[in-house]
Amino acid sequence: MHANVGDKLLVHGRIVGQHDRIAEVVEVLGAEGTPPFRVRFEDGHETLMSPGPDTVVKPHETA
């Protein structure tokens, strides 16, 4: 998985009733865009993340 600062990570819920979550990549700590990533969720919570197969990268939209 590769991501850049500003990309969004869509983390799918893994159990019934768990909603998908969206996090913005604020820092890429791996080589050449690889995990781990420092991410910020919509509620402001920040964490380090090494996404699994339940996560999709949505590239940053440039205007």
N, C-alpha and C positions, 0 to 999 in steps of 0.2 A: 504494500500500500504506500502510495506517495501523496503528499499534501503540501500546500504552500500556506504561508501566513495569509489569513483572510478567507481561506476555504472554510466551508461548513462540513461538519461531520453529522450525518443522520444516523443515530443509534436506534435501531429497532428494538421494541420491547421484546423481552425473551419469555415472558409468561403471559397467560391470558389476563387481560385487563390492564396490563402495563403499557403506557403510552410511549410512542417514539419520542426521543429527545434530540435537540439540535444543539451542537456546540460549535463555536468558532475557534479555528486554530489561531492562537496568538503567538506561538513560538514553535519552531521545528527544531528538535534537539538531536535528531538522528542525521546521519550522513545522506546528502542528496535527496532530502525530502522524505526520509523514512522515519518511522516512530522511534522514540516516543515524541508525543506532541504535548505542549501545554495548551489547554483548551479552556474556554469560558462558556459555560452554559447560559441559557436565557435568563436564569434567576441570579446571575452574577457569580455563581460558584466557579472557581478555577481549580483545575487538577491536572496532573500528568496522566497521559492516556496512551496505551498501546492498543489500538483498536483491533477487534476480532472480526470474524466473518459476518457478524450482525451489524456492521457499520459500513456506510456508503459515503464516499467523498463527493461533495457537491462543489465544483470549482467556483472561486470568487468571480462574480460578474463585474466586469469593468464597464463603466459607462462613458 
